[in-house]
Amino acid sequence: MQPVVSPEEPIAVGLDGGYVRDWEQKPVPLRGIVGKSVPANQPAKCFGFVQTYDAKPTRRLGALLQSQGVQDTQPLTFLSVGARRYGNLPGQLHPQATHLIDWFHLTCA
């Protein structure tokens, strides 16, 4: 049975990413995204994927949120260091998603 999270309880999802190089194929960078989903009333869960290798990263991240009992009507806040890197990932994952960018990256972009 999946936990049910009350719609009033806040859920925050942090996103960050970067490039990793394969030692054997140095000129080919791998773009990875990592993050942590932090519900108010249960343990946080971490996730990570490499966009160029994972065929269904949105589906896997959506399954992680469902396993935490996130409801479609519940507000969900994504915090990240930049919008372009993540595209429309928050909106694709959750209809009530808000995507906030940290102040430093917002002013330097």
Protein Blocks (a to p, Z undefined) as FASTA:
>chain_A
ZZdddfklccdddddddddddfklmmlccdddddddddfkbccddddddfklmmblmlmm
mmmmmmnopafklccddddfbfklnmmmlmmmpmkbccdddfklmmmZZ
